[in-house]
Amino acid sequence: MSQVFEGYERQYCELSANLSRKCTSGSVLIGEQKKQKVAEIKTGLDDADALIRKMDLEARSLPPNIKGSLLAKIREYKTDLINLKNEVKRISSSNVSQAARDELMESGIADTKMMSTERLNQSSDKIKDSRRTMLETEELGVSILQDLHQQRQALLHAHGTLQGVDDNIGRSKKVLTAMSRRMNRNKWMVGCIIAALVLAILVILYFKLLR
């Protein structure tokens, strides 16, 4: 067997075992650590693929009696490499799924925060509206109280005016009554004076007629 082929084969076997261990350890990692491990494994897969190509070239350059058995080994190594690549794809897909779940979770948290903020803003707006309505109601109540106070003052003033009118009417009635009494007394006095004058004239005429 070619020593060059044996060297490539030994390197591939060591690399394959190392990649297999990395796949096992990478499957339990999450997040950024898994991404880094997958990147290392993919680099190792490229190296393994290059070693298989070198082994294939070396095997084809050997005599036919040796080449057949070496090509059979290369087919086994290619199968092994395909299995490693499939394992890396599985790990990568699980990492993508985890990232998608994380993204969905972050999105859900963001949506929840946004909804909470919106509800908080709505509650704040409702409180502001209620406070504004309360202030407007308070101002309306104060205005109504002021109007009622003014109306009360007007009623009290009107009542005072009516009371004054009543007093004036009462005084006027008293004056008229006094005047009426005076007029009646004056009538009696005038009547008495006239009667006295008439009586005096009659007496004078009587004495004149007797002469």
C-alpha angles and dihedrals in degrees: 000000000000115000089216091057091047090053092051090045093051091049091049094049092050092046092047092051090048092049091049090054091048091051090052093049093041093055091068095047125093139201121355094353091059091049091054092047092049090050090053092049092050090052089051091049090055089052091048091050090051091051091051090052090050091049090049092051092046093048093050090053092058128086116282095250090060099031096066096059092043093051088052089055090048090054089054091049091050090052089049090050091049089053090051091050091050090051090051090050090052092050092046093049091051088050090051090049090050090048090049090050090048090049091049090048092049089046090050091049090048090049090049091050090047092050091047090050091048092049090047090050090048091050090048091050091049091050090049091049091048091049092048090049090048091051091048090049090049091050090048090050091051090049091050091049090050091051091049091049091051090048090050091051090049091050091048090049091048090048090051090049092050090048089053091049090050090051091049091049090050092051091046091052091051091050092048091048091051091048091049090052092048091049091052091050090047090050091054092047092049090047091050091048092049091047090049091049092048090048091049091050091050091050091050092049091049094054091047092053091051092060 
